[in-house]
């Protein structure tokens, strides 16, 4: 089982030297993926409920530093050669799909084919409202946007006429190294989220799951894959404990449940001189257990 790291782009992880040193060290010590999340705007208070806390409160203040994930990952790509770079996740329905397709392809070109697009449909109605995008039908909007991007990534010239997107004869270059096969990894633990992964995803990212919870979700995902006449090997399984307290002994339980990559979420130290040693300690704790 591989081990990924979710540490960049937020708070202390938004500092330039911390991004670079974390990326360099993570690659050197054997982390498989660098994950970076996305929120365009935050709020001091909102009615929408964050799905990963008991009371629905978002754990960061509105004034927290939060970098754009594509810029952050491109910055990290410049000092790495082999580690995968992925959004964890990108709020696809908040984007224009033609612009997003270009951003993804550009990052993938500069990273020499190492990018994976982690996708979510979003939970904050306030964020959608601030961007002037309807919160309703965001799942349908996401599916259409993925269809548009996959065609832009694989066709010489693309025309598309759907509910949300209409254009003719558009050309978008460069293409990602894998074209339309660039990995699309869906986040979310609900039934609809699992169905998205089973129907048209290349991976699934389960968040805030202990080994037992992950096993139950994976069992359901495999049932859905079978219903869609897809082999389980077609979809990468990724899980992050987030708030769940786990030990090195739990790593084997995730692997036994079918997890391909366990993602460790951690906050970098404020002292940038300690970043490399901090990443090395994480590797000694988690990568060693996975091996």
C-alpha positions in Angstrom: 0.0 0.0 0.0 1.2 3.5 -0.9 1.2 6.4 1.4 0.3 10.0 0.3 0.7 13.3 2.1 -1.9 16.0 2.5 0.0 19.0 4.0 0.3 21.8 1.5 -1.6 24.9 0.6 -3.2 25.8 3.9 -1.8 27.8 6.9 1.9 27.1 7.4 1.7 24.9 4.4 1.1 28.0 2.2 4.6 29.4 2.7 6.8 29.1 -0.4 9.8 27.5 1.3 7.6 25.1 3.2 5.9 24.0 0.0 9.3 23.4 -1.7 11.0 21.7 1.2 7.9 19.5 1.9 7.7 18.4 -1.8 11.4 17.7 -2.1 11.6 15.7 1.1 8.3 13.8 0.5 9.6 12.6 -2.8 13.0 11.6 -1.3 11.5 9.6 1.6 9.0 7.7 -0.5 5.6 9.4 -0.3 3.5 8.5 -3.4 1.4 11.6 -3.8 1.2 15.2 -2.7 -2.5 16.2 -2.2 -3.7 19.8 -2.1 -7.3 20.9 -1.4 -9.4 23.8 -2.7 -11.7 26.5 -1.5 -11.8 29.8 -3.4 -13.3 31.8 -0.5 -14.0 31.0 3.2 -16.4 32.6 5.7 -16.3 33.4 9.4 -19.8 31.9 9.7 -22.1 30.1 7.3 -25.2 28.0 7.4 -23.9 25.2 5.3 -22.6 22.2 7.3 -19.1 20.9 6.9 -19.5 17.1 6.5 -16.5 16.1 8.6 -17.1 17.6 12.0 -19.9 16.5 14.5 -21.5 19.9 14.6 -20.9 20.9 11.0 -18.5 23.7 11.8 -15.7 24.3 9.3 -12.4 24.0 11.3 -10.6 27.0 9.8 -11.4 30.8 10.2 -12.3 32.8 7.2 -8.9 34.5 7.2 -6.9 31.4 6.9 -4.3 31.3 4.1 -5.4 28.8 1.4 -3.5 28.7 -1.8 -4.9 27.8 -5.2 -4.2 24.0 -5.6 -3.1 24.2 -9.2 -0.5 26.9 -8.6 0.7 25.2 -5.5 1.2 21.8 -7.3 2.9 23.5 -10.3 5.3 25.1 -7.8 5.9 21.7 -6.2 6.4 20.1 -9.7 9.3 22.4 -10.3 11.4 20.7 -7.5 10.3 17.1 -8.0 10.5 14.4 -10.6 8.5 11.4 -9.7 6.0 12.0 -6.9 2.4 12.2 -8.1 0.6 15.5 -7.7 -3.2 15.6 -7.1 -6.0 17.9 -6.0 -7.7 16.7 -2.9 -10.1 17.9 -4.0 -10.9 20.3 -6.8 -14.4 21.8 -6.6 -15.1 21.2 -10.3 -18.6 22.8 -10.6 -17.1 26.1 -9.4 -14.9 26.3 -12.5 -15.4 27.0 -16.2 -14.6 23.5 -17.7 -12.7 24.9 -20.6 -10.5 27.0 -18.3 -10.1 24.1 -15.9 -9.2 21.7 -18.8 -6.4 24.1 -19.8 -5.1 24.4 -16.2 -5.1 20.7 -15.7 -3.3 20.0 -19.0 -0.8 22.8 -18.4 0.1 21.4 -14.9 0.3 17.9 -16.3 2.6 19.0 -19.1 4.9 20.9 -16.7 4.8 17.9 -14.2 5.7 15.5 -17.1 2.4 13.5 -16.7 2.3 13.2 -12.9 -1.0 14.9 -12.2 -4.3 13.4 -11.1 -7.5 15.4 -10.7 -9.3 14.7 -7.4 -12.9 15.9 -7.8 -15.6 17.0 -5.4 -19.0 18.6 -6.0 -18.8 21.0 -3.0 -20.8 21.4 0.2 -20.7 25.2 0.8 -23.8 26.9 -0.7 -22.3 30.2 0.4 -19.1 29.7 -1.6 -21.2 28.9 -4.7 -23.3 32.0 -4.2 -20.3 34.2 -3.8 -19.0 32.8 -7.2 -22.4 33.4 -8.8 -22.8 29.6 -9.6 -26.1 27.8 -8.7 -25.6 25.3 -5.9 -28.5 23.2 -7.2 -27.7 20.5 -9.8 -24.0 20.8 -9.0 -23.6 17.0 -9.4 -25.1 17.1 -12.9 -22.9 20.1 -13.7 -19.8 18.2 -12.5 -20.6 15.2 -14.7 -21.1 17.4 -17.8 -17.9 19.3 -17.0 -15.9 16.0 -16.7 -17.3 14.9 -20.1 -16.3 18.2 -21.7 -12.8 18.1 -20.3 -12.2 14.5 -21.3 -13.2 15.4 -24.9 -11.0 18.5 -24.9 -8.1 16.3 -23.6 -8.5 13.8 -26.4 -10.0 15.4 -29.5 -8.3 17.7 -32.1 -11.4 19.9 -32.2 -14.4 19.6 -29.9 -18.0 20.7 -30.1 -20.3 20.2 -27.2 -24.0 21.0 -26.5 -25.3 20.2 -23.1 -27.3 21.7 -20.2 -24.5 23.8 -18.9 -21.9 24.0 -21.7 -22.3 24.9 -25.4 -19.5 25.6 -27.9 -18.4 24.5 -31.4 -15.0 23.7 -32.9 -12.8 24.5 -29.9 -9.2 23.4 -29.8 -7.3 23.0 -26.5 -3.6 22.2 -26.5 -1.4 20.8 -25.0 -3.2 17.6 -24.1 -2.4 15.8 -20.8 0.2 13.1 -21.2 -2.6 10.4 -20.9 -5.2 12.4 -22.8 -8.7 11.6 -21.6 -7.2 8.8 -19.4 -5.8 11.4 -17.0 -7.1 10.0 -13.6 -10.3 11.4 -12.3 -10.6 10.6 -8.6 -13.9 11.3 -6.9 -14.1 12.3 -3.3 -17.1 11.8 -1.0 -18.6 9.0 1.1 -22.3 9.3 0.3 -24.2 6.9 -1.9 -24.2 9.3 -4.9 -20.4 10.0 -4.4 -19.7 6.2 -4.6 -21.9 5.9 -7.7 -20.0 8.7 -9.4 -16.8 6.8 -8.8 -18.3 3.5 -10.0 -19.9 5.1 -13.1 -17.2 7.3 -14.5 -14.3 7.7 -12.1 -10.7 6.3 -12.2 -10.5 6.4 -8.4 -12.3 7.1 -5.1 -11.0 9.2 -2.2 -12.7 8.4 1.1 -12.2 11.0 3.8 -12.4 10.8 7.6 -12.7 7.0 7.6 -11.3 4.5 10.1 -10.4 1.0 8.7 -13.8 -0.4 9.4 -15.6 2.5 7.8 -13.3 2.3 4.8 -14.0 -1.4 4.5 -17.7 -0.8 4.4 -17.5 1.9 1.8 -15.1 -0.2 -0.4 -17.5 -3.1 -0.2 -20.3 -0.9 -1.5 -18.1 0.6 -4.2 -17.2 -2.8 -5.5 -20.9 -3.7 -5.7 -21.5 -0.6 -7.7 -18.6 -1.3 -10.0 -20.0 -4.8 -10.6 -23.4 -3.3 -11.5 -21.6 -1.0 -14.0 -19.7 -3.9 -15.5 -16.4 -2.6 -14.4 -13.6 -4.5 -12.8 -12.5 -3.3 -9.3 -9.0 -3.0 -10.5 -10.0 -0.1 -12.8 -10.6 2.2 -9.8 -7.9 3.2 -7.3 -9.0 3.2 -3.7 -7.6 6.1 -1.5 -8.5 6.8 2.1 -7.6 9.4 4.7 -8.2 9.0 8.4 -8.3 12.8 8.9 -9.8 13.2 12.5 -9.7 9.4 13.2 -7.0 8.4 15.6 -5.0 5.5 14.1 -1.9 3.7 14.9 0.7 1.9 12.8 -1.2 -1.3 13.4 -4.2 0.1 11.7 -2.2 0.6 8.4 -2.5 -3.2 7.7 -6.2 -3.0 8.3 -6.6 -0.3 5.6 -4.6 -2.5 3.2 -6.7 -5.5 4.1 -9.8 -3.5 3.4 -8.6 -2.8 -0.2 -7.0 0.6 0.2 -4.4 1.3 -2.4 -3.1 4.6 -0.9 -3.4 5.8 2.6 -3.3 9.6 2.9 -1.8 11.2 6.0 -3.1 14.7 6.7 -0.7 16.7 8.8 0.2 20.4 9.4 3.8 21.5 8.7 5.7 23.1 11.6 5.7 26.9 11.8 9.5 26.8 11.9 10.5 26.2 8.3 13.9 24.9 9.3 12.1 21.9 10.8 10.1 20.9 7.8 12.4 18.3 6.3 12.8 16.5 9.7 9.0 16.6 10.2 8.4 14.9 6.8 11.1 12.3 7.6 9.3 11.5 10.9 6.0 11.0 9.1 7.7 8.7 6.7 9.3 6.7 9.5 5.9 6.3 11.2 3.6 5.6 8.2 5.5 4.5 5.2 7.5 2.0 7.2 4.2 0.6 8.6 2.8 0.3 5.0 5.8 -1.6 3.9 
